[in-house]
């Protein structure tokens, strides 16, 4: 198989990741079920419409259970505030996560595979695709995430499952989280790629300044946007926590640590992957230049004028390559990191404002 054919085959494999993911399979089927809704195309409802429909259906199921069990608290102003804000958060989060997964997979398919060296990199790409499309891994990850969210939410909201209202709220959390968690495996696949697998891919970068390779810069930008989008999804939950009175000091401490640590780890791991790629390309180029210089020096002793000038030019290129950047850490990437960390701490600012109002009654 030619290199072009092999590269195209790998592009098709990466292109199938979303279609074979839980999100791709579930939302395709859901879209067909709600294909009769206005705004659908060719019998397929777009994700924003399908997700809105299933979330509203989940809310109706919870309302029916609350009515049957006489859990009137659900229909209070407080209960309706939690329901409405939770629906808005889940709907926006699903749309944002889906957009980021598609954008990053498209960048990997086009740009990462564009600079991949073949056939040496074929095995690494296939290994990553095989792991992230494993149905067993996806299902286990989704179940663990739902159980974790339900447990933490029950603890934070101090749900009394012996009461009907507690069971209704838990059902609502379970249904809403269940629809969002289908995208979790897609985000996890991207985190694995940027944080681990990409550093192992053999690539062919711009020889004299690897850090300026266009495809590498595009991938780096996409990784930063992914980090910022993840933080924004977290920030969207803050109004829900504020309405549900979940922004307690203990909860803020737990969520702060549980959010900051993964973000910092992802940032460090992703930047390390890009640095490894740049460092490997620089080492190869420097070794090649040194080999050329040594070969020229051995041709004559002393070398003639033409050879000496050639050696000087090679030494100048050697110095420029050695001084070129070793990583892609720049003000933009640091701004993405600080923005993500700051957004995730917005709940603390809400808590401070709440305390201010309690003490002074203003604004």
Phi, psi and omega in degrees: 000134180290162180297321180296318179293320179294319179296320179293323178296318178293323177298320178293324178296314178293324179295338180272355183300313181293317182297329182264004178276166178300319180297314181297316182290312184295311185288336174292316179291318179296320179299323178290323179298320182260025180293348180276350182288149175300137183102351178281159180227126178055042178072018182229116178283135177296162186301318182299325180281318180296317179294323177296319181295314183290327178291320176295322177296320177298320178296321179294323178297316178295320179295321178295317178296319179297322180291319181291326182264006179057041176271075188294339181299334180296329183267008177284171179299321179295313181294317179294326177298318178295316183296311183296313181295324179294320179296316180298316180298311181297319181296313179294322181294318179298314181296318181292316179296318180297318179297316181293320179298314180296316181298315183288320177296324177294320178294320178295316181297321183271306191271316181294318180284341177292323182263001180289134176276129180240148004273005186300325185270000184299315184297318181296319179296314181296325179295315178297314180298318181297318182291314186283345177260005178295118182296322180297315179297318180297315182294315180298316179299317181296316181296315180299319180295315180298315180297320180295314181296316180297319180293313180295321180293319178297321179292315183292322182271356180053052182290135174259100185289352175284342180262146180303320182297324178296320180290325179294315180297318180297320177297319178297317178297317181297315182293314182294315181294325180301323180286326181285327189294343178298334179274349183298320182293328176294316178294320178298322178297321179290320178299319178295320181297304184292324186275339185221301190292323183298326180294340181268348182286128172286127184232163177241104183257174177301120194297316188272345174206080185305326183293348179263005179298125187300313181299322179294320179294322179295316178297320180296320178295320178295322178296319178295320178294324178297316178298316180293321179295320178298319178293323180293323176299319178296318181296328179296339180277348184298315176302325178296313179298324180291316179294319181279001180059041180263355183277058177278158178304318180296316181293321179295321179294314181296311181293324179300313179292319183290339179265317182296316184299310178299322180296315179294320179296316179296316180299312181296318182292318180294314179296325177296320179299315179293322178294322177298317179298315181294315180298320179295318179294320179295316180299317180296318180292318179296319179296320179296317179295318179297321179296319178295318181296314180298320180296321178292321181295330182280347182289328180204147181223104001281159180289154178287175185299316181298317180294319180298319179295320178298317179297318179298320178296318178295322177295323178294317177296320179301316180294321179294319179295317181296327181273353181294157184303144178264354180208176179252014176293122182214176180305324181293316180292321177293324177296321176298317180296309182296325177295318180295316179294321180293319179297320181292341178263007182299333178299327178295320179296322177297319180295321178295318178297320179296318178294321178300316179295323180295319183283316190248345179074010179225155004280000000 
